């Protein structure tokens, strides 16, 4: 991502610096956890979904995404973004509905890269590592240098991984029109430990906890499941708690994106080469669908009424 633009990307980042100032830690959501936790977050436009596409499809994906949602791209750049030898075409996609770090590897992907869901910009990487460990997360990739900063990967209970990063030169990205939802799927056995760790690290809070959500929203009409919505300085998180009996493609999606008109957005997506895998369906005050973009990336799209 977050890491991969090297020298060619830095002037591009500087070119958009006038669009918005770096947000401060005061943007983080209110929380009962200590200030030291909340101050790790910078802003949701800096928290990217890590998208690993099929080899050779990076440009097709980026073009499809921008045609669907608008926005722009920085890159692509051929670079190494892992601590061991590898090569990827790396591109940053800036769109009104969320920021994506796009990877199209020309070599095998070193483990455990590809298992992390997101990249989160933090105010202090070393403090973030200490905080994550104190809050029950494990460090799966120790801090390492990349062409434009430093990175690490942490894993929360339940097997949920995130890459934390800092840039040598602070980036500046436009504010989002809608904050994307980090979509997590957990078992009843894992959710308690996950929430304890994740909420403390992010300085977040539970917005809602519906223990009888309509299963039609996850392709299981006539059933119920537990649905939690969280918020923090790192953005929005949706947790689906189930027995794991999920129909495809649920659980393969990483992020949910809010749009104003779902029908019009789906039409744009299909015209840009994406496929609607499921839906649209209306449940409660939300219309949603699952879409696969060129390169294989699956996203949930929704419009709230």
Secondary structure, 3 states (H helix, E strand, C coil): CCCCCHHHHHHHHHHCHHHCCCCCHHHCCCCCCCHHHHCCECCHHHCEEEEECCCCCHHHHHHHHHHHHCCEEEEEEEECCCCCCCCEEEEEEEECCEEEEEEEECCCCCCCCCCCCEEEEECCHHHHHHHHHHCCCEEEEEEEEECCEEEEEEEECCCEEEEEEEECCCCCCCCCCCCCEEEEEECHHHHHHHHHHHHHHHCCEEEEEEEEEEHHHHCCCCCEEEEEEEEECCEEEEEEECCCCCCCCCCCCCEEEECCCHHHHHHHHHHCCCEEEEEEEEECCEEEEEEECCCCCEEEEEEEC
